Amino acid sequence: MTEKQLTRLYKTYNRKFFDGKLPETIPIVLVDMSQGEDIGVCTTVQLQGVVPLHSIYLDSSLKDRDPLMKFSLLHEMAHAKLHPDGTHDGGPAERAFDDEMLRLACRGAFHKLW
């Protein structure tokens, strides 16, 4: 998948599974993450008095593995939903993330992905 395809998919997923409540667009960038343990990351820059700016980075080695790429995109979108200001401190937030992933599964977001 290309960044352009992932951006279109983000918009579809936002409308279908997040009721359009995420930012209309978030930059999605394919990067080499082979040196780390992550295959995706959602980052947020919070500037005082400015709406938070999110970016999603996905491992470029997955570009030919559509189901895993789609799953990773949904996973990072869940982080964007639950941490709109970029804060993530574990604890109760971990349970909220698990609940969000279950909500997505119940809505059919992972159908044919897992």
Contacts in CASP RR format, 6 or more apart in sequence:
PFRMAT RR
TARGET T0000
AUTHOR 0000-0000-0000
METHOD contacts of the structure
MODEL  1
MTEKQLTRLYKTYNRKFFDGKLPETIPIVLVDMSQGEDIGVCTTVQLQGV
VPLHSIYLDSSLKDRDPLMKFSLLHEMAHAKLHPDGTHDGGPAERAFDDE
MLRLACRGAFHKLW
1 9 0 8 1.000
1 63 0 8 1.000
1 66 0 8 1.000
1 69 0 8 1.000
2 30 0 8 1.000
2 63 0 8 1.000
3 28 0 8 1.000
3 29 0 8 1.000
3 30 0 8 1.000
6 28 0 8 1.000
6 30 0 8 1.000
6 58 0 8 1.000
6 69 0 8 1.000
6 73 0 8 1.000
7 25 0 8 1.000
7 28 0 8 1.000
9 70 0 8 1.000
9 73 0 8 1.000
10 25 0 8 1.000
10 26 0 8 1.000
10 28 0 8 1.000
10 56 0 8 1.000
10 73 0 8 1.000
10 77 0 8 1.000
11 24 0 8 1.000
11 25 0 8 1.000
13 73 0 8 1.000
13 74 0 8 1.000
13 77 0 8 1.000
13 109 0 8 1.000
14 20 0 8 1.000
14 21 0 8 1.000
14 22 0 8 1.000
14 24 0 8 1.000
14 77 0 8 1.000
16 107 0 8 1.000
16 109 0 8 1.000
17 74 0 8 1.000
17 77 0 8 1.000
17 104 0 8 1.000
17 107 0 8 1.000
17 108 0 8 1.000
17 109 0 8 1.000
18 77 0 8 1.000
18 81 0 8 1.000
21 81 0 8 1.000
22 77 0 8 1.000
22 80 0 8 1.000
22 81 0 8 1.000
23 54 0 8 1.000
23 80 0 8 1.000
26 54 0 8 1.000
26 55 0 8 1.000
26 56 0 8 1.000
26 80 0 8 1.000
27 54 0 8 1.000
27 55 0 8 1.000
27 56 0 8 1.000
28 55 0 8 1.000
28 56 0 8 1.000
28 57 0 8 1.000
28 58 0 8 1.000
28 73 0 8 1.000
29 55 0 8 1.000
29 56 0 8 1.000
29 57 0 8 1.000
29 58 0 8 1.000
30 57 0 8 1.000
30 58 0 8 1.000
30 59 0 8 1.000
30 60 0 8 1.000
30 63 0 8 1.000
31 57 0 8 1.000
31 58 0 8 1.000
31 59 0 8 1.000
31 60 0 8 1.000
32 59 0 8 1.000
32 60 0 8 1.000
32 61 0 8 1.000
33 39 0 8 1.000
33 40 0 8 1.000
33 41 0 8 1.000
33 57 0 8 1.000
33 59 0 8 1.000
33 60 0 8 1.000
33 61 0 8 1.000
34 59 0 8 1.000
34 61 0 8 1.000
38 59 0 8 1.000
39 58 0 8 1.000
39 59 0 8 1.000
39 62 0 8 1.000
39 68 0 8 1.000
39 72 0 8 1.000
40 56 0 8 1.000
40 57 0 8 1.000
40 58 0 8 1.000
40 59 0 8 1.000
40 72 0 8 1.000
40 75 0 8 1.000
40 76 0 8 1.000
41 56 0 8 1.000
41 57 0 8 1.000
41 76 0 8 1.000
42 54 0 8 1.000
42 55 0 8 1.000
42 56 0 8 1.000
42 57 0 8 1.000
42 76 0 8 1.000
42 77 0 8 1.000
42 79 0 8 1.000
42 80 0 8 1.000
42 83 0 8 1.000
43 54 0 8 1.000
43 55 0 8 1.000
43 56 0 8 1.000
43 57 0 8 1.000
43 86 0 8 1.000
44 52 0 8 1.000
44 53 0 8 1.000
44 54 0 8 1.000
44 55 0 8 1.000
44 80 0 8 1.000
44 83 0 8 1.000
44 84 0 8 1.000
44 85 0 8 1.000
44 86 0 8 1.000
45 52 0 8 1.000
45 53 0 8 1.000
45 55 0 8 1.000
46 52 0 8 1.000
46 85 0 8 1.000
46 86 0 8 1.000
47 53 0 8 1.000
52 84 0 8 1.000
52 85 0 8 1.000
52 86 0 8 1.000
54 80 0 8 1.000
54 86 0 8 1.000
56 73 0 8 1.000
56 76 0 8 1.000
56 77 0 8 1.000
56 80 0 8 1.000
58 69 0 8 1.000
58 72 0 8 1.000
58 73 0 8 1.000
58 76 0 8 1.000
59 72 0 8 1.000
62 68 0 8 1.000
62 69 0 8 1.000
62 72 0 8 1.000
63 69 0 8 1.000
67 112 0 8 1.000
67 113 0 8 1.000
67 114 0 8 1.000
68 113 0 8 1.000
70 113 0 8 1.000
71 110 0 8 1.000
71 113 0 8 1.000
71 114 0 8 1.000
74 104 0 8 1.000
74 109 0 8 1.000
74 110 0 8 1.000
74 113 0 8 1.000
75 101 0 8 1.000
78 97 0 8 1.000
78 100 0 8 1.000
78 101 0 8 1.000
78 104 0 8 1.000
79 88 0 8 1.000
79 97 0 8 1.000
81 100 0 8 1.000
82 93 0 8 1.000
82 96 0 8 1.000
82 97 0 8 1.000
82 100 0 8 1.000
83 93 0 8 1.000
104 110 0 8 1.000
END
